[in-house]
Amino acid sequence: MKAILLLLGFLGCSLLVAQQTRTEVLERLEQGTQVQQPLKGVTKGALRLFGEKDDLTSVIIIVPNGSEVEVLERDSAYVLAKYNEYTGYLVAGKVEIKSVANQVQQEAVRQEVQQQQQLQQTRQETQDYRINPENRLTYLEHKYGRDVANRIYAGKIWKGMTPDMVKDAWGEPDRVNRVASGSTVKEEWIYRSTWLLMEQGKLKEWGAIPARR
């Protein structure tokens, strides 16, 4: 009987020490002394979240396969992790660790690649419509919308057009005359027999160039 009581006492002390150790770890983590860089992990299979290390009876919850967990501390055997509102230990070999910093860097790279791809696509569309006139309307619709694209495609001009709209409708001007008036810069675009007046990035008016005698 005495042996049984001693054994129970020993187990009780062991659980108390383990609980204190876990509490101390959590306190250190909250103070930011253990993990300098936050980590994320993904479970490889459905895993048991233990309340204590090496105690198979201390299961808190089953973490589903592919779940993302916050890694608080890790060693060769176990990972101290937080899943939703639960905190406990997972078998280290069953958790794929991913650095948050790396995830942010990967996302930045992904966005940069996506932007480069979009830019390349726009350049390709521009080149395609210049080489293949049948693609020009599609390019203009993508750039301005159908109504404006149809007017530009027909070579029409109207007041309020931007320089890009004018160039897409008539091409590059033969000559540009710039006149500064105070803080305003006016541009006279010359197209063969027509002049266009651009002011503050908008088409203001146009007219015919008198024929030379």
Backbone torsions as a table, in degrees:
resi	resn	phi	psi	omega
1	MET	NA	-42.6	179.5
2	LYS	-62.1	-37.9	179.5
3	ALA	-63.5	-40.2	179.6
4	ILE	-64.1	-43.3	179.7
5	LEU	-62.8	-40.2	178.2
6	LEU	-64.3	-39.9	179.3
7	LEU	-64.7	-44.0	177.8
8	LEU	-62.8	-39.0	178.4
9	GLY	-64.1	-40.9	179.4
10	PHE	-63.9	-43.1	179.3
11	LEU	-64.9	-39.2	179.4
12	GLY	-63.7	-42.3	178.1
13	CYS	-63.9	-39.2	-179.1
14	SER	-63.8	-44.0	178.6
15	LEU	-64.2	-38.2	179.3
16	LEU	-64.6	-43.9	178.8
17	VAL	-63.7	-42.0	179.3
18	ALA	-62.3	-42.7	179.0
19	GLN	-63.0	-42.3	178.2
20	GLN	-63.7	-39.9	179.5
21	THR	-62.8	-44.9	179.1
22	ARG	-63.8	-40.3	177.9
23	THR	-62.7	-42.6	178.9
24	GLU	-62.7	-40.5	179.1
25	VAL	-60.8	-47.1	-179.5
26	LEU	-61.9	-40.3	178.5
27	GLU	-63.3	-42.4	179.1
28	ARG	-65.0	-37.1	179.9
29	LEU	-66.7	-40.8	178.3
30	GLU	-62.4	-31.9	179.3
31	GLN	-83.2	-3.7	176.9
32	GLY	75.3	25.2	-176.8
33	THR	-95.3	-13.6	-175.2
34	GLN	-101.7	-43.7	-175.7
35	VAL	-114.4	112.0	180.0
36	GLN	-82.2	-26.9	-179.3
37	GLN	-128.0	120.2	-178.0
38	PRO	-62.9	144.0	-178.5
39	LEU	-123.9	152.1	172.6
40	LYS	-118.6	150.8	177.4
41	GLY	-135.9	155.2	177.4
42	VAL	-124.3	129.0	-177.2
43	THR	-74.0	138.8	177.3
44	LYS	-105.5	82.2	-175.3
45	GLY	109.1	166.5	175.6
46	ALA	-74.7	122.2	-172.8
47	LEU	-119.9	147.5	173.7
48	ARG	-84.9	130.5	176.4
49	LEU	-95.1	110.4	-176.6
50	PHE	-88.7	145.3	174.6
51	GLY	-75.8	-28.5	-179.7
52	GLU	-136.6	151.8	176.5
53	LYS	-64.7	142.7	172.3
54	ASP	59.8	12.4	178.3
55	ASP	-111.5	98.3	-175.0
56	LEU	-69.4	-10.5	-180.0
57	THR	-94.0	-3.1	-175.0
58	SER	-98.4	35.8	-178.3
59	VAL	-67.8	126.6	178.9
60	ILE	-91.3	-47.0	-176.6
61	ILE	-162.4	158.4	173.1
62	ILE	-93.9	120.6	179.4
63	VAL	-89.2	121.6	-176.9
64	PRO	-62.2	157.2	177.1
65	ASN	-60.9	137.7	177.9
66	GLY	77.3	11.7	-180.0
67	SER	-77.6	145.2	176.0
68	GLU	-91.5	132.0	179.6
69	VAL	-126.9	155.6	174.9
70	GLU	-93.5	123.5	-177.0
71	VAL	-89.6	118.2	-178.2
72	LEU	-94.8	-38.8	179.5
73	GLU	-159.4	153.8	-179.6
74	ARG	-150.8	153.7	170.7
75	ASP	-139.3	-166.4	-174.9
76	SER	-69.7	-20.7	-174.8
77	ALA	-108.0	-40.8	-172.9
78	TYR	-133.9	157.8	175.0
79	VAL	-120.9	124.7	172.7
80	LEU	-83.3	114.6	-170.8
81	ALA	-132.7	158.0	176.2
82	LYS	-116.3	123.8	177.5
83	TYR	-123.5	114.1	-172.6
84	ASN	55.2	-121.1	180.0
85	GLU	-97.1	5.5	-177.1
86	TYR	-101.3	141.9	177.2
87	THR	-128.5	130.6	179.9
88	GLY	-173.5	-162.4	-173.8
89	TYR	-108.8	137.7	173.5
90	LEU	-119.1	151.5	176.6
91	VAL	-64.4	125.6	-171.4
92	ALA	-59.5	-39.9	-176.6
93	GLY	-68.5	-9.7	-178.1
94	LYS	-105.3	10.3	180.0
95	VAL	-125.3	122.7	176.8
96	GLU	-88.6	115.8	-176.3
97	ILE	-84.7	134.2	176.7
98	LYS	-132.0	130.9	179.4
99	SER	-76.6	133.5	176.7
100	VAL	-62.0	-38.7	179.6
101	ALA	-61.2	-41.5	177.9
102	ASN	-65.9	-37.4	178.3
103	GLN	-63.3	-42.0	178.2
104	VAL	-64.1	-42.8	178.8
105	GLN	-63.8	-42.5	178.3
106	GLN	-63.3	-38.5	178.2
107	GLU	-65.9	-40.1	177.7
108	ALA	-63.4	-41.7	177.8
109	VAL	-64.1	-42.1	179.9
110	ARG	-61.3	-43.4	179.4
111	GLN	-65.5	-39.5	178.8
112	GLU	-64.4	-42.4	178.0
113	VAL	-63.2	-40.9	179.4
114	GLN	-63.7	-42.1	178.4
115	GLN	-64.0	-40.4	178.1
116	GLN	-65.2	-38.6	178.1
117	GLN	-65.5	-41.4	177.9
118	GLN	-64.8	-41.0	178.3
119	LEU	-63.9	-42.8	178.8
120	GLN	-63.7	-38.5	178.7
121	GLN	-64.4	-42.4	178.4
122	THR	-62.9	-43.0	178.4
123	ARG	-63.2	-39.3	-179.8
124	GLN	-66.2	-41.1	177.9
125	GLU	-62.7	-42.0	178.3
126	THR	-62.0	-44.4	179.6
127	GLN	-65.4	-39.6	-178.9
128	ASP	-62.9	-43.3	-176.3
129	TYR	-72.0	-27.1	177.6
130	ARG	-74.8	-36.6	179.3
131	ILE	-79.2	-40.8	-178.3
132	ASN	-116.5	99.9	-176.5
133	PRO	-55.4	-27.5	-178.4
134	GLU	-67.3	-18.4	178.2
135	ASN	-89.8	-4.7	-173.4
136	ARG	-64.8	-43.7	-178.7
137	LEU	-63.2	-40.2	177.8
138	THR	-61.2	-43.0	178.1
139	TYR	-61.5	-45.3	-178.5
140	LEU	-65.6	-38.4	178.3
141	GLU	-64.6	-39.4	178.3
142	HIS	-65.6	-32.3	-175.1
143	LYS	-86.0	-39.7	-171.9
144	TYR	-120.6	-14.4	-170.7
145	GLY	97.9	162.0	-170.5
146	ARG	-65.0	-47.4	-174.4
147	ASP	-62.1	-50.9	-179.8
148	VAL	-65.2	-38.7	-179.4
149	ALA	-61.4	-41.3	179.6
150	ASN	-63.4	-37.9	179.5
151	ARG	-69.3	-43.2	178.7
152	ILE	-65.9	-40.9	-179.8
153	TYR	-61.1	-32.8	178.8
154	ALA	-80.4	-2.9	178.3
155	GLY	80.4	21.1	-179.9
156	LYS	-85.6	152.2	174.1
157	ILE	-128.1	154.6	179.8
158	TRP	-155.3	161.2	-178.7
159	LYS	-65.9	140.2	179.9
160	GLY	96.1	-3.5	177.7
161	MET	-64.6	146.6	174.7
162	THR	-84.3	163.7	177.2
163	PRO	-55.3	-39.6	179.1
164	ASP	-63.4	-40.3	178.6
165	MET	-61.7	-44.1	-179.6
166	VAL	-62.9	-44.0	-179.8
167	LYS	-65.5	-37.9	177.7
168	ASP	-68.3	-27.1	180.0
169	ALA	-85.0	-43.1	-172.8
170	TRP	-118.0	-8.4	-176.8
171	GLY	87.3	-173.6	179.4
172	GLU	-70.2	140.0	177.9
173	PRO	-68.3	154.8	177.2
174	ASP	-68.9	-31.3	-178.1
175	ARG	-157.7	150.0	177.8
176	VAL	-127.3	123.5	176.5
177	ASN	-108.3	123.1	-178.1
178	ARG	-106.6	135.3	178.8
179	VAL	-131.4	122.5	179.2
180	ALA	-93.7	130.4	177.5
181	SER	-130.9	96.0	-174.6
182	GLY	67.2	-124.8	179.6
183	SER	-92.2	0.7	-177.7
184	THR	-102.4	135.5	176.3
185	VAL	-114.4	121.3	177.8
186	LYS	-104.3	145.6	178.3
187	GLU	-124.9	133.3	175.6
188	GLU	-105.5	112.9	179.8
189	TRP	-94.7	127.6	-177.3
190	ILE	-105.1	123.7	174.9
191	TYR	-124.6	101.9	176.3
192	ARG	43.3	-93.1	-175.7
193	SER	-107.1	13.1	-176.5
194	THR	-135.2	139.6	172.9
195	TRP	-110.6	146.4	177.8
196	LEU	-125.5	136.1	178.5
197	LEU	-103.0	117.3	177.5
198	MET	-105.5	130.3	-179.8
199	GLU	-139.5	124.6	-179.3
200	GLN	53.6	43.4	174.4
201	GLY	73.6	18.1	179.2
202	LYS	-135.1	149.2	175.7
203	LEU	-79.2	119.5	-175.9
204	LYS	-96.0	-45.9	-178.6
205	GLU	-164.1	171.8	-179.4
206	TRP	-155.4	168.3	-179.7
207	GLY	-169.6	173.8	-178.3
208	ALA	-85.2	145.0	175.6
209	ILE	-88.0	125.1	-179.1
210	PRO	-58.3	140.3	179.4
211	ALA	-69.8	141.0	178.7
212	ARG	-77.0	142.2	178.1
213	ARG	-96.3	NA	NA
